[in-house]
Amino acid sequence: MHWRPLLFALILLTSCSGFFKKKTERTLARAYGEYLFESDMKGVVSPGTPAKDSIMMVKSYVDNWIRQRLILHQAGKNLQSSQLDFSKQLENYKNSLIIFEYENQLIHQKLDTVVTDDEISNYYNTNPNTFLVRDIIVRVQYAKLPLKSKFIPQARLLLLSDKPDDRNKLADLCEQKSFGYFIDDQKWIYLSELMNQIPLRPPDREDFLKKNRQVEVSDPTFTYLIRFNDYRLKDSNSPLELEKQKIHDIILNKRKMELLGKMHEYIYQDALKKNDFEVF
């Protein structure tokens, strides 16, 4: 089969919305009386796809189409008529799709999607054992300076200070000198993530965190000044800050279930009053 003329036809298909199948349109493949036409390929190749990739995509699609028809033909020869009857499954699937679409429309129209911080906090406090950390997490600040930098003493003093101004001064210093730093002491991160950025390898992580608040480590190129502000051990209660999005999603999902439950019950009770169904 010549693929370049076919590719040209496909490009026309993807660019011309008014294209329609003609009786004389080109046939691309045949299998047991079924035909694959050019118009059946619409959307297979996206506009702007390189020619080489487009040809491969077309060839793959045609090959898959043929193989599927061959297998279907073989299956039809070997399966009994009862095994080929999927009308009940298709009906069930159709009904499920209709209900799913209706429920989605109801959720879109009726669901209150505003979840306040108070609701999140209340849920968190009501379910204290639901949210546990899966590994050690820390709140940390650090600065990464060249090994023999003259600014190490200054950065050390600024890092150990509790004054907000000194924190800003540290950030300004690191940015001016292109030093790496992290000073958001309110953000929780996994200790393993920190260790991917810093050559910190304590043999006993829990014991290390219990005994150290400030630590300095070095590699052949840099010195790392680190300050640990807080930590949580594995399987301890996870901080609210880490769980906000999860709780937000839980609350929304509960609202969805309640909304759908009320809808189902209303429809049932309304039909019951009107004698719209009977059980025999």
C-alpha positions as CSV (number, residue, x, y, z in Angstrom):
1,M,0.0,0.0,0.0
2,H,1.3,3.5,-0.8
3,W,1.2,5.4,2.4
4,R,2.3,9.0,1.3
5,P,-0.9,9.6,-0.8
6,L,-2.9,8.2,2.1
7,L,-1.1,10.5,4.5
8,F,-2.0,13.5,2.3
9,A,-5.6,12.4,2.3
10,L,-5.6,12.1,6.1
11,I,-4.2,15.6,6.5
12,L,-7.1,16.9,4.4
13,L,-9.5,14.9,6.6
14,T,-8.1,16.5,9.8
15,S,-8.2,20.0,8.4
16,C,-11.6,20.0,6.6
17,S,-14.5,19.8,9.0
18,G,-16.9,19.7,6.1
19,F,-15.5,16.5,4.7
20,F,-18.1,13.7,4.1
21,K,-17.9,10.2,2.9
22,K,-18.6,9.6,-0.8
23,K,-19.5,6.4,-2.5
24,T,-16.3,6.8,-4.5
25,E,-14.0,7.4,-1.6
26,R,-10.9,5.4,-1.3
27,T,-11.0,2.0,0.4
28,L,-8.0,1.3,2.7
29,A,-8.6,-2.3,3.7
30,R,-11.1,-5.2,3.5
31,A,-11.7,-8.1,5.8
32,Y,-14.5,-10.6,5.3
33,G,-16.9,-8.1,3.6
34,E,-16.1,-5.2,5.9
35,Y,-14.3,-2.2,4.6
36,L,-12.1,0.5,6.1
37,F,-12.5,3.9,4.4
38,E,-10.4,7.0,4.5
39,S,-13.1,8.8,6.5
40,D,-12.9,6.2,9.2
41,M,-9.3,7.4,9.8
42,K,-10.5,10.9,10.8
43,G,-8.8,11.9,14.0
44,V,-6.1,9.2,13.9
45,V,-3.5,11.7,12.8
46,S,-3.4,15.0,14.6
47,P,-2.6,18.1,12.6
48,G,1.1,19.0,12.8
49,T,2.2,15.4,13.3
50,P,5.5,14.7,11.5
51,A,5.1,12.8,8.2
52,K,7.2,9.8,9.4
53,D,5.2,9.4,12.6
54,S,1.9,9.9,10.7
55,I,2.7,7.1,8.3
56,M,3.5,4.8,11.2
57,M,0.3,5.7,13.0
58,V,-1.8,5.0,9.9
59,K,-0.1,1.7,9.2
60,S,-0.6,0.6,12.8
61,Y,-4.3,1.6,12.8
62,V,-5.0,-0.3,9.6
63,D,-3.1,-3.4,10.8
64,N,-5.0,-3.4,14.1
65,W,-8.3,-3.0,12.3
66,I,-7.5,-6.0,10.1
67,R,-6.3,-8.2,13.0
68,Q,-9.4,-7.3,15.0
69,R,-11.8,-8.3,12.2
70,L,-9.9,-11.5,11.6
71,I,-10.2,-12.5,15.3
72,L,-13.9,-11.5,15.4
73,H,-14.6,-13.6,12.3
74,Q,-12.8,-16.6,13.9
75,A,-14.7,-16.1,17.1
76,G,-18.0,-16.0,15.3
77,K,-17.2,-19.3,13.7
78,N,-16.3,-21.0,16.9
79,L,-18.8,-19.6,19.5
80,Q,-22.4,-20.6,19.9
81,S,-25.1,-18.2,19.2
82,S,-25.9,-17.9,22.9
83,Q,-22.3,-16.9,23.5
84,L,-22.5,-14.2,20.9
85,D,-25.6,-12.6,22.5
86,F,-24.5,-9.6,24.5
87,S,-27.8,-7.7,24.4
88,K,-28.3,-8.0,28.2
89,Q,-24.8,-6.9,29.0
90,L,-25.1,-4.0,26.5
91,E,-28.5,-3.0,28.0
92,N,-27.0,-3.0,31.5
93,Y,-24.0,-1.0,30.3
94,K,-26.3,1.5,28.6
95,N,-28.4,1.9,31.7
96,S,-25.3,2.4,33.8
97,L,-24.1,5.1,31.5
98,I,-27.4,6.9,31.5
99,I,-27.6,6.9,35.3
100,F,-23.9,8.0,35.6
101,E,-24.6,10.9,33.2
102,Y,-27.7,12.0,35.2
103,E,-25.9,11.8,38.5
104,N,-23.0,13.9,37.1
105,Q,-25.5,16.5,35.9
106,L,-27.1,16.6,39.3
107,I,-23.8,16.9,41.1
108,H,-22.8,19.7,38.7
109,Q,-26.0,21.6,39.4
110,K,-26.7,21.0,43.0
111,L,-23.4,20.1,44.9
112,D,-22.0,22.8,47.2
113,T,-18.3,22.7,46.5
114,V,-17.2,25.3,49.0
115,V,-15.3,23.6,51.9
116,T,-14.2,26.0,54.6
117,D,-11.1,25.8,56.8
118,D,-13.3,25.3,59.8
119,E,-14.9,22.3,58.2
120,I,-11.5,20.8,57.4
121,S,-10.2,21.5,60.9
122,N,-13.3,20.0,62.5
123,Y,-13.0,16.8,60.4
124,Y,-9.3,16.6,61.2
125,N,-9.9,16.9,65.0
126,T,-12.8,14.5,64.9
127,N,-10.7,11.8,63.2
128,P,-7.3,12.1,64.9
129,N,-6.2,8.5,64.1
130,T,-7.2,8.6,60.5
131,F,-4.3,10.6,59.3
132,L,-0.9,9.1,60.0
133,V,2.4,10.0,58.3
134,R,3.9,7.1,56.2
135,D,7.5,8.2,56.9
136,I,9.4,10.7,58.9
137,I,8.6,14.3,58.1
138,V,10.4,17.5,59.2
139,R,10.1,21.2,59.2
140,V,13.5,22.5,58.2
141,Q,15.6,25.4,57.1
142,Y,18.9,25.2,55.4
143,A,21.5,27.1,53.3
144,K,24.0,25.6,50.8
145,L,27.2,27.5,50.5
146,P,30.6,26.8,48.7
147,L,32.9,24.8,51.0
148,K,35.2,27.7,51.9
149,S,32.8,30.6,51.5
150,K,33.6,33.6,53.7
151,F,29.8,34.0,54.2
152,I,29.4,30.8,56.2
153,P,29.6,32.5,59.6
154,Q,27.1,35.2,58.6
155,A,24.7,32.6,57.1
156,R,25.0,30.4,60.2
157,L,24.0,33.3,62.6
158,L,21.1,34.3,60.3
159,L,19.9,30.7,60.1
160,L,19.9,30.2,63.9
161,S,18.1,33.5,64.5
162,D,14.3,33.5,65.3
163,K,13.8,37.0,64.0
164,P,11.8,37.3,60.7
165,D,14.1,40.0,59.5
166,D,17.1,37.7,59.8
167,R,15.3,35.1,57.8
168,N,14.7,37.6,55.0
169,K,18.4,38.7,55.2
170,L,19.4,35.1,54.8
171,A,17.2,34.7,51.7
172,D,18.6,38.0,50.3
173,L,22.2,36.8,50.9
174,C,21.6,33.4,49.3
175,E,19.9,35.0,46.3
176,Q,22.6,37.6,45.8
177,K,25.4,35.0,46.0
178,S,23.5,32.3,44.2
179,F,23.5,30.0,47.2
180,G,20.9,27.3,47.5
181,Y,18.5,27.7,50.4
182,F,15.2,26.7,51.9
183,I,13.7,28.8,54.7
184,D,10.0,28.0,54.7
185,D,9.9,26.5,58.3
186,Q,6.1,26.1,58.1
187,K,6.2,23.6,55.3
188,W,6.5,19.9,56.1
189,I,8.6,17.7,53.9
190,Y,9.7,14.1,54.1
191,L,13.1,13.5,55.6
192,S,14.0,11.2,52.6
193,E,13.3,14.1,50.2
194,L,15.7,16.3,52.2
195,M,18.3,13.6,52.2
196,N,18.1,13.6,48.4
197,Q,19.2,17.2,48.4
198,I,21.7,17.2,51.3
199,P,24.5,14.6,52.1
200,L,22.9,13.8,55.4
201,R,23.0,10.1,56.2
202,P,22.3,9.4,59.9
203,P,22.4,5.7,60.8
204,D,19.4,6.1,63.1
205,R,17.1,8.8,61.8
206,E,14.8,8.9,64.8
207,D,17.6,9.2,67.3
208,F,19.3,11.8,65.2
209,L,16.3,14.0,65.1
210,K,15.7,13.7,68.9
211,K,19.3,14.8,69.6
212,N,19.9,17.5,66.9
213,R,18.3,20.8,66.1
214,Q,21.2,22.4,64.2
215,V,23.7,20.4,62.1
216,E,26.4,21.1,59.5
217,V,27.5,18.6,56.8
218,S,29.8,18.9,53.9
219,D,30.6,17.2,50.6
220,P,33.7,18.0,48.5
221,T,32.1,21.1,47.1
222,F,29.6,22.6,49.5
223,T,28.8,23.1,53.2
224,Y,25.2,22.7,54.3
225,L,23.9,24.6,57.3
226,I,20.7,22.9,58.6
227,R,18.2,23.8,61.3
228,F,15.4,21.4,62.2
229,N,12.3,23.1,63.7
230,D,10.0,20.1,64.2
231,Y,9.6,16.5,63.1
232,R,7.0,13.7,63.2
233,L,8.0,10.1,63.2
234,K,6.5,7.4,61.0
235,D,2.9,6.4,62.0
236,S,2.4,9.4,64.2
237,N,-0.4,11.9,63.6
238,S,0.0,13.7,60.4
239,P,-0.1,17.6,60.5
240,L,-3.2,19.3,59.3
241,E,-1.2,21.2,56.7
242,L,-0.4,17.9,54.9
243,E,-3.9,16.6,55.0
244,K,-6.0,19.6,53.9
245,Q,-6.4,18.6,50.3
246,K,-7.2,15.0,51.3
247,I,-9.8,16.1,53.8
248,H,-11.3,18.6,51.3
249,D,-11.8,15.7,48.9
250,I,-13.3,13.5,51.6
251,I,-15.8,16.1,52.6
252,L,-16.8,16.7,49.0
253,N,-17.2,13.0,48.3
254,K,-19.4,12.6,51.4
255,R,-21.6,15.5,50.1
256,K,-21.8,13.7,46.7
257,M,-22.9,10.5,48.3
258,E,-25.5,12.3,50.5
259,L,-26.8,14.2,47.5
260,L,-27.2,11.1,45.4
261,G,-28.7,9.1,48.3
262,K,-31.3,11.8,48.8
263,M,-32.0,11.9,45.1
264,H,-32.4,8.1,44.9
265,E,-34.7,8.0,47.9
266,Y,-36.9,10.9,46.6
267,I,-37.4,9.3,43.3
268,Y,-38.3,6.0,45.0
269,Q,-40.8,7.5,47.4
270,D,-42.3,9.7,44.7
271,A,-42.9,6.7,42.5
272,L,-44.2,4.7,45.4
273,K,-46.9,7.3,46.1
274,K,-47.9,7.4,42.5
275,N,-48.0,3.6,42.2
276,D,-45.5,3.9,39.3
277,F,-44.1,0.4,40.1
278,E,-45.3,-2.9,41.6
279,V,-43.5,-5.9,43.1
280,F,-45.2,-9.2,42.2
